[in-house]
Amino acid sequence: MKNFKTITIAVVILLVLIVILQNTQAVETKFLFVTVTMPRAFLLMMTFLFGFIAGLLIKLRLEGKKTKKTKID
């Protein structure tokens, strides 16, 4: 099972890198009142990292709640 997880993570990272490297054109991104021009690869990489960090934080938060419930019981 551990090898399956490692292989799956490696394949996902490889696919993300391929998508990022194929999208190098500059794009204009608007956020609130700011407009920023950046390579699409950078925008994709930042979106991936923010999503990864958000998922990690949610996982840690949910694990913390499970631990508190077990301590109370």
N, C-alpha and C positions, 0 to 999 in steps of 0.2 A: 504493500500500500504506500509506503514511504517513497519508493521509486516512482510510482504513478504520479504522486503529487509533484515530485521534482521534475519529472518529464513534462507534465502539464504546465507548470510554471515556466519552464524553459521555452516551450512552444508558444505560450501567450506572449512572453517577452520578445521572442523572435518576430512574431507577427506584428507586434506594436512597433518594433524598430523598423521593419520593412515599410509599414504605412507611413511612419514619420519621415523616413529617408526619401520616400517618393513624393513628398509634398513640401517642396522647398520654396514655392512661390511666396511672395510677400502678400499679406492680407491686412486689411484695416479692421481693427476690432474696437467696438465702442463699449465702454463700461461706465455707466452713469453719465458723467459730463466730460469724460476723457476719451479721446480717440487715439489709439496707438497702432502704428504700423510695425508688423513683425513677420518673420518667416512663419509660414503655416506649420512647419515642423516644430518650431518652438511652442506654438500655441497648442498643438496636439500633445506634446510632451508635458506641458504644464497641466493640461486637462487630465491626462492620465495620472500624473503625480497627485493632484488634488483629489481625484477619485480614490486612489489607493490609500492616501492618508485618511480620508473620510471613512472609508470602509474599515480601516485598522482601528480608528478611534471608536467607531460604533461597536466593533467586536470587543474591544477592551471594556467598554462601558457595560455591555451585556454580560460579559464574564464577571465583572465586578458585582453586578446585581445578583447573579447566581451564587456567588461566594457569600454575600451578605445573608441570603435566604438560608443557606446551609448552616451558617453560624447561629442563626436565631433558632432553628429547629433543634 
